[in-house]
């Protein structure tokens, strides 16, 4: 299996509505659904959930 198929690059967008994004890779076998991570949003100046964008 090719590297890009198993670990695709995904954008994580802030749920606070600030428009801030992070870019990361995810393992499709372990996380087949949309990924949600709690990360720091510098615009909102607090930790908020970031959700995978398609």
PyMOL Python script that loads the backbone (N, CA, C, O; Angstrom):
from pymol import cmd

cmd.read_pdbstr("""\
ATOM      1  N   UNK A   1       0.836  -1.181   0.000  1.00  0.00           N
ATOM      2  CA  UNK A   1       0.000   0.000   0.000  1.00  0.00           C
ATOM      3  C   UNK A   1       0.881   1.246   0.000  1.00  0.00           C
ATOM      4  O   UNK A   1       1.895   1.290   0.698  1.00  0.00           O
ATOM      5  N   UNK A   2       0.515   2.217  -0.749  1.00  0.00           N
ATOM      6  CA  UNK A   2       1.312   3.440  -0.843  1.00  0.00           C
ATOM      7  C   UNK A   2       1.208   4.264   0.437  1.00  0.00           C
ATOM      8  O   UNK A   2       0.242   4.145   1.191  1.00  0.00           O
ATOM      9  N   UNK A   3       2.193   5.078   0.665  1.00  0.00           N
ATOM     10  CA  UNK A   3       2.235   5.878   1.886  1.00  0.00           C
ATOM     11  C   UNK A   3       1.077   6.867   1.958  1.00  0.00           C
ATOM     12  O   UNK A   3       0.505   7.068   3.030  1.00  0.00           O
ATOM     13  N   UNK A   4       0.727   7.481   0.844  1.00  0.00           N
ATOM     14  CA  UNK A   4      -0.326   8.485   0.866  1.00  0.00           C
ATOM     15  C   UNK A   4      -1.703   7.888   1.118  1.00  0.00           C
ATOM     16  O   UNK A   4      -2.588   8.581   1.620  1.00  0.00           O
ATOM     17  N   UNK A   5      -1.904   6.624   0.783  1.00  0.00           N
ATOM     18  CA  UNK A   5      -3.203   5.993   1.018  1.00  0.00           C
ATOM     19  C   UNK A   5      -3.402   5.648   2.479  1.00  0.00           C
ATOM     20  O   UNK A   5      -4.510   5.774   3.001  1.00  0.00           O
ATOM     21  N   UNK A   6      -2.343   5.214   3.146  1.00  0.00           N
ATOM     22  CA  UNK A   6      -2.472   4.789   4.532  1.00  0.00           C
ATOM     23  C   UNK A   6      -2.433   5.959   5.508  1.00  0.00           C
ATOM     24  O   UNK A   6      -3.191   5.976   6.479  1.00  0.00           O
ATOM     25  N   UNK A   7      -1.562   6.938   5.267  1.00  0.00           N
ATOM     26  CA  UNK A   7      -1.427   8.079   6.176  1.00  0.00           C
ATOM     27  C   UNK A   7      -1.623   9.376   5.407  1.00  0.00           C
ATOM     28  O   UNK A   7      -0.646  10.052   5.085  1.00  0.00           O
ATOM     29  N   UNK A   8      -2.864   9.734   5.107  1.00  0.00           N
ATOM     30  CA  UNK A   8      -3.096  10.957   4.340  1.00  0.00           C
ATOM     31  C   UNK A   8      -2.875  12.217   5.183  1.00  0.00           C
ATOM     32  O   UNK A   8      -2.978  12.188   6.409  1.00  0.00           O
ATOM     33  N   UNK A   9      -2.573  13.308   4.505  1.00  0.00           N
ATOM     34  CA  UNK A   9      -2.446  14.613   5.154  1.00  0.00           C
ATOM     35  C   UNK A   9      -3.847  15.188   5.311  1.00  0.00           C
ATOM     36  O   UNK A   9      -4.609  15.230   4.345  1.00  0.00           O
ATOM     37  N   UNK A  10      -4.194  15.634   6.520  1.00  0.00           N
ATOM     38  CA  UNK A  10      -5.517  16.191   6.790  1.00  0.00           C
ATOM     39  C   UNK A  10      -5.377  17.579   7.404  1.00  0.00           C
ATOM     40  O   UNK A  10      -4.389  17.876   8.076  1.00  0.00           O
ATOM     41  N   UNK A  11      -6.377  18.425   7.165  1.00  0.00           N
ATOM     42  CA  UNK A  11      -6.445  19.747   7.790  1.00  0.00           C
ATOM     43  C   UNK A  11      -7.367  19.669   8.983  1.00  0.00           C
ATOM     44  O   UNK A  11      -8.437  19.064   8.910  1.00  0.00           O
ATOM     45  N   UNK A  12      -6.956  20.281  10.089  1.00  0.00           N
ATOM     46  CA  UNK A  12      -7.785  20.368  11.278  1.00  0.00           C
ATOM     47  C   UNK A  12      -8.207  21.823  11.435  1.00  0.00           C
ATOM     48  O   UNK A  12      -7.360  22.707  11.561  1.00  0.00           O
ATOM     49  N   UNK A  13      -9.511  22.072  11.428  1.00  0.00           N
ATOM     50  CA  UNK A  13     -10.023  23.436  11.541  1.00  0.00           C
ATOM     51  C   UNK A  13     -10.636  23.642  12.926  1.00  0.00           C
ATOM     52  O   UNK A  13     -11.279  22.742  13.467  1.00  0.00           O
ATOM     53  N   UNK A  14     -10.436  24.818  13.488  1.00  0.00           N
ATOM     54  CA  UNK A  14     -10.925  25.147  14.822  1.00  0.00           C
ATOM     55  C   UNK A  14     -12.449  25.172  14.850  1.00  0.00           C
ATOM     56  O   UNK A  14     -13.088  25.667  13.922  1.00  0.00           O
ATOM     57  N   UNK A  15     -13.025  24.633  15.928  1.00  0.00           N
ATOM     58  CA  UNK A  15     -14.483  24.678  16.107  1.00  0.00           C
ATOM     59  C   UNK A  15     -14.916  25.987  16.761  1.00  0.00           C
ATOM     60  O   UNK A  15     -16.112  26.228  16.929  1.00  0.00           O
ATOM     61  N   UNK A  16     -13.946  26.843  17.136  1.00  0.00           N
ATOM     62  CA  UNK A  16     -14.274  28.129  17.745  1.00  0.00           C
ATOM     63  C   UNK A  16     -14.713  29.156  16.699  1.00  0.00           C
ATOM     64  O   UNK A  16     -15.179  30.239  17.052  1.00  0.00           O
ATOM     65  N   UNK A  17     -14.568  28.819  15.419  1.00  0.00           N
ATOM     66  CA  UNK A  17     -15.000  29.726  14.363  1.00  0.00           C
ATOM     67  C   UNK A  17     -13.985  30.797  14.012  1.00  0.00           C
ATOM     68  O   UNK A  17     -14.330  31.791  13.373  1.00  0.00           O
ATOM     69  N   UNK A  18     -12.738  30.610  14.421  1.00  0.00           N
ATOM     70  CA  UNK A  18     -11.721  31.617  14.136  1.00  0.00           C
ATOM     71  C   UNK A  18     -11.065  31.403  12.782  1.00  0.00           C
ATOM     72  O   UNK A  18     -10.430  32.316  12.254  1.00  0.00           O
ATOM     73  N   UNK A  19     -11.208  30.216  12.213  1.00  0.00           N
ATOM     74  CA  UNK A  19     -10.601  29.928  10.925  1.00  0.00           C
ATOM     75  C   UNK A  19      -9.180  29.423  11.010  1.00  0.00           C
ATOM     76  O   UNK A  19      -8.548  29.201   9.977  1.00  0.00           O
ATOM     77  N   UNK A  20      -8.654  29.235  12.213  1.00  0.00           N
ATOM     78  CA  UNK A  20      -7.279  28.740  12.376  1.00  0.00           C
ATOM     79  C   UNK A  20      -7.228  27.256  12.038  1.00  0.00           C
ATOM     80  O   UNK A  20      -8.139  26.511  12.399  1.00  0.00           O
ATOM     81  N   UNK A  21      -6.170  26.812  11.347  1.00  0.00           N
ATOM     82  CA  UNK A  21      -6.032  25.414  10.961  1.00  0.00           C
ATOM     83  C   UNK A  21      -4.668  24.867  11.344  1.00  0.00           C
ATOM     84  O   UNK A  21      -3.689  25.607  11.431  1.00  0.00           O
ATOM     85  N   UNK A  22      -4.618  23.569  11.570  1.00  0.00           N
ATOM     86  CA  UNK A  22      -3.390  22.807  11.735  1.00  0.00           C
ATOM     87  C   UNK A  22      -3.373  21.765  10.631  1.00  0.00           C
ATOM     88  O   UNK A  22      -4.428  21.366  10.138  1.00  0.00           O
ATOM     89  N   UNK A  23      -2.174  21.315  10.233  1.00  0.00           N
ATOM     90  CA  UNK A  23      -2.032  20.260   9.240  1.00  0.00           C
ATOM     91  C   UNK A  23      -1.300  19.106   9.904  1.00  0.00           C
ATOM     92  O   UNK A  23      -0.278  19.309  10.560  1.00  0.00           O
ATOM     93  N   UNK A  24      -1.826  17.879   9.733  1.00  0.00           N
ATOM     94  CA  UNK A  24      -1.211  16.702  10.332  1.00  0.00           C
ATOM     95  C   UNK A  24      -1.481  15.493   9.461  1.00  0.00           C
ATOM     96  O   UNK A  24      -2.182  15.592   8.453  1.00  0.00           O
ATOM     97  N   UNK A  25      -0.934  14.363   9.839  1.00  0.00           N
ATOM     98  CA  UNK A  25      -1.205  13.095   9.154  1.00  0.00           C
ATOM     99  C   UNK A  25      -1.993  12.214  10.106  1.00  0.00           C
ATOM    100  O   UNK A  25      -1.868  12.327  11.325  1.00  0.00           O
ATOM    101  N   UNK A  26      -2.810  11.330   9.532  1.00  0.00           N
ATOM    102  CA  UNK A  26      -3.546  10.398  10.385  1.00  0.00           C
ATOM    103  C   UNK A  26      -3.436   8.997   9.807  1.00  0.00           C
ATOM    104  O   UNK A  26      -3.248   8.823   8.603  1.00  0.00           O
ATOM    105  N   UNK A  27      -3.554   8.011  10.665  1.00  0.00           N
ATOM    106  CA  UNK A  27      -3.544   6.621  10.246  1.00  0.00           C
ATOM    107  C   UNK A  27      -4.981   6.217   9.956  1.00  0.00           C
ATOM    108  O   UNK A  27      -5.820   6.218  10.857  1.00  0.00           O
ATOM    109  N   UNK A  28      -5.266   5.877   8.730  1.00  0.00           N
ATOM    110  CA  UNK A  28      -6.625   5.573   8.312  1.00  0.00           C
ATOM    111  C   UNK A  28      -7.152   4.276   8.929  1.00  0.00           C
ATOM    112  O   UNK A  28      -8.359   4.120   9.110  1.00  0.00           O
ATOM    113  N   UNK A  29      -6.252   3.352   9.250  1.00  0.00           N
ATOM    114  CA  UNK A  29      -6.696   2.092   9.882  1.00  0.00           C
ATOM    115  C   UNK A  29      -7.169   2.330  11.315  1.00  0.00           C
ATOM    116  O   UNK A  29      -8.171   1.753  11.736  1.00  0.00           O
ATOM    117  N   UNK A  30      -6.467   3.165  12.060  1.00  0.00           N
ATOM    118  CA  UNK A  30      -6.828   3.424  13.461  1.00  0.00           C
ATOM    119  C   UNK A  30      -7.948   4.452  13.592  1.00  0.00           C
ATOM    120  O   UNK A  30      -8.749   4.368  14.522  1.00  0.00           O
ATOM    121  N   UNK A  31      -8.019   5.421  12.678  1.00  0.00           N
ATOM    122  CA  UNK A  31      -9.009   6.501  12.746  1.00  0.00           C
ATOM    123  C   UNK A  31      -9.749   6.625  11.416  1.00  0.00           C
ATOM    124  O   UNK A  31      -9.483   7.555  10.655  1.00  0.00           O
ATOM    125  N   UNK A  32     -10.670   5.710  11.120  1.00  0.00           N
ATOM    126  CA  UNK A  32     -11.378   5.805   9.838  1.00  0.00           C
ATOM    127  C   UNK A  32     -12.363   6.971   9.790  1.00  0.00           C
ATOM    128  O   UNK A  32     -12.673   7.471   8.709  1.00  0.00           O
ATOM    129  N   UNK A  33     -12.857   7.407  10.944  1.00  0.00           N
ATOM    130  CA  UNK A  33     -13.798   8.531  11.002  1.00  0.00           C
ATOM    131  C   UNK A  33     -13.037   9.846  11.038  1.00  0.00           C
ATOM    132  O   UNK A  33     -11.806   9.867  11.018  1.00  0.00           O
ATOM    133  N   UNK A  34     -13.776  10.931  11.092  1.00  0.00           N
ATOM    134  CA  UNK A  34     -13.122  12.241  11.173  1.00  0.00           C
ATOM    135  C   UNK A  34     -12.387  12.388  12.492  1.00  0.00           C
ATOM    136  O   UNK A  34     -12.896  12.022  13.551  1.00  0.00           O
ATOM    137  N   UNK A  35     -11.191  12.924  12.408  1.00  0.00           N
ATOM    138  CA  UNK A  35     -10.320  13.073  13.565  1.00  0.00           C
ATOM    139  C   UNK A  35     -10.676  14.358  14.319  1.00  0.00           C
ATOM    140  O   UNK A  35     -10.912  15.396  13.702  1.00  0.00           O
ATOM    141  N   UNK A  36     -10.714  14.286  15.654  1.00  0.00           N
ATOM    142  CA  UNK A  36     -10.942  15.462  16.494  1.00  0.00           C
ATOM    143  C   UNK A  36      -9.852  15.505  17.548  1.00  0.00           C
ATOM    144  O   UNK A  36      -9.695  14.566  18.328  1.00  0.00           O
ATOM    145  N   UNK A  37      -9.097  16.599  17.571  1.00  0.00           N
ATOM    146  CA  UNK A  37      -8.033  16.783  18.555  1.00  0.00           C
ATOM    147  C   UNK A  37      -8.236  18.107  19.278  1.00  0.00           C
ATOM    148  O   UNK A  37      -8.695  19.082  18.685  1.00  0.00           O
ATOM    149  N   UNK A  38      -7.892  18.137  20.559  1.00  0.00           N
ATOM    150  CA  UNK A  38      -7.987  19.357  21.341  1.00  0.00           C
ATOM    151  C   UNK A  38      -6.632  20.045  21.287  1.00  0.00           C
ATOM    152  O   UNK A  38      -5.652  19.549  21.842  1.00  0.00           O
ATOM    153  N   UNK A  39      -6.582  21.203  20.608  1.00  0.00           N
ATOM    154  CA  UNK A  39      -5.330  21.922  20.406  1.00  0.00           C
ATOM    155  C   UNK A  39      -5.513  23.402  20.739  1.00  0.00           C
ATOM    156  O   UNK A  39      -6.633  23.872  20.944  1.00  0.00           O
ATOM    157  N   UNK A  40      -4.402  24.121  20.789  1.00  0.00           N
ATOM    158  CA  UNK A  40      -4.428  25.536  21.137  1.00  0.00           C
ATOM    159  C   UNK A  40      -4.790  26.383  19.923  1.00  0.00           C
ATOM    160  O   UNK A  40      -4.211  26.216  18.849  1.00  0.00           O
ATOM    161  N   UNK A  41      -5.741  27.284  20.090  1.00  0.00           N
ATOM    162  CA  UNK A  41      -6.126  28.235  19.048  1.00  0.00           C
ATOM    163  C   UNK A  41      -5.579  29.601  19.448  1.00  0.00           C
ATOM    164  O   UNK A  41      -6.089  30.205  20.391  1.00  0.00           O
ATOM    165  N   UNK A  42      -4.552  30.107  18.754  1.00  0.00           N
ATOM    166  CA  UNK A  42      -3.946  31.382  19.148  1.00  0.00           C
ATOM    167  C   UNK A  42      -4.862  32.579  18.946  1.00  0.00           C
ATOM    168  O   UNK A  42      -4.676  33.605  19.600  1.00  0.00           O
ATOM    169  N   UNK A  43      -5.844  32.476  18.061  1.00  0.00           N
ATOM    170  CA  UNK A  43      -6.777  33.586  17.856  1.00  0.00           C
ATOM    171  C   UNK A  43      -7.736  33.680  19.035  1.00  0.00           C
ATOM    172  O   UNK A  43      -7.986  34.772  19.545  1.00  0.00           O
ATOM    173  N   UNK A  44      -8.279  32.533  19.476  1.00  0.00           N
ATOM    174  CA  UNK A  44      -9.188  32.504  20.622  1.00  0.00           C
ATOM    175  C   UNK A  44      -8.431  32.498  21.945  1.00  0.00           C
ATOM    176  O   UNK A  44      -9.019  32.735  23.000  1.00  0.00           O
ATOM    177  N   UNK A  45      -7.130  32.228  21.892  1.00  0.00           N
ATOM    178  CA  UNK A  45      -6.245  32.152  23.057  1.00  0.00           C
ATOM    179  C   UNK A  45      -6.722  31.146  24.103  1.00  0.00           C
ATOM    180  O   UNK A  45      -6.718  31.423  25.303  1.00  0.00           O
ATOM    181  N   UNK A  46      -7.131  29.977  23.621  1.00  0.00           N
ATOM    182  CA  UNK A  46      -7.506  28.886  24.515  1.00  0.00           C
ATOM    183  C   UNK A  46      -7.468  27.566  23.754  1.00  0.00           C
ATOM    184  O   UNK A  46      -7.388  27.554  22.526  1.00  0.00           O
ATOM    185  N   UNK A  47      -7.525  26.464  24.481  1.00  0.00           N
ATOM    186  CA  UNK A  47      -7.564  25.154  23.860  1.00  0.00           C
ATOM    187  C   UNK A  47      -9.000  24.839  23.465  1.00  0.00           C
ATOM    188  O   UNK A  47      -9.916  24.939  24.280  1.00  0.00           O
ATOM    189  N   UNK A  48      -9.181  24.460  22.217  1.00  0.00           N
ATOM    190  CA  UNK A  48     -10.508  24.122  21.693  1.00  0.00           C
ATOM    191  C   UNK A  48     -10.389  22.864  20.830  1.00  0.00           C
ATOM    192  O   UNK A  48      -9.294  22.540  20.370  1.00  0.00           O
ATOM    193  N   UNK A  49     -11.491  22.152  20.603  1.00  0.00           N
ATOM    194  CA  UNK A  49     -11.438  20.989  19.708  1.00  0.00           C
ATOM    195  C   UNK A  49     -11.236  21.428  18.258  1.00  0.00           C
ATOM    196  O   UNK A  49     -11.878  22.367  17.786  1.00  0.00           O
ATOM    197  N   UNK A  50     -10.350  20.747  17.571  1.00  0.00           N
ATOM    198  CA  UNK A  50     -10.117  20.954  16.135  1.00  0.00           C
ATOM    199  C   UNK A  50     -10.624  19.712  15.435  1.00  0.00           C
ATOM    200  O   UNK A  50     -10.298  18.596  15.841  1.00  0.00           O
ATOM    201  N   UNK A  51     -11.423  19.888  14.382  1.00  0.00           N
ATOM    202  CA  UNK A  51     -12.044  18.782  13.679  1.00  0.00           C
ATOM    203  C   UNK A  51     -11.480  18.661  12.271  1.00  0.00           C
ATOM    204  O   UNK A  51     -11.158  19.658  11.625  1.00  0.00           O
ATOM    205  N   UNK A  52     -11.368  17.425  11.813  1.00  0.00           N
ATOM    206  CA  UNK A  52     -10.849  17.172  10.473  1.00  0.00           C
ATOM    207  C   UNK A  52     -11.781  17.755   9.412  1.00  0.00           C
ATOM    208  O   UNK A  52     -13.004  17.635   9.487  1.00  0.00           O
ATOM    209  N   UNK A  53     -11.160  18.383   8.431  1.00  0.00           N
ATOM    210  CA  UNK A  53     -11.906  19.020   7.341  1.00  0.00           C
ATOM    211  C   UNK A  53     -11.714  18.189   6.085  1.00  0.00           C
ATOM    212  O   UNK A  53     -10.623  17.673   5.841  1.00  0.00           O
ATOM    213  N   UNK A  54     -12.768  18.053   5.284  1.00  0.00           N
ATOM    214  CA  UNK A  54     -12.647  17.260   4.047  1.00  0.00           C
ATOM    215  C   UNK A  54     -12.756  18.128   2.839  1.00  0.00           C
ATOM    216  O   UNK A  54     -12.678  17.634   1.714  1.00  0.00           O
TER     217      UNK A  54
END
""", "prot")
cmd.dss("prot")
cmd.show_as("cartoon", "prot")
cmd.util.cbc("prot")
cmd.orient("prot")
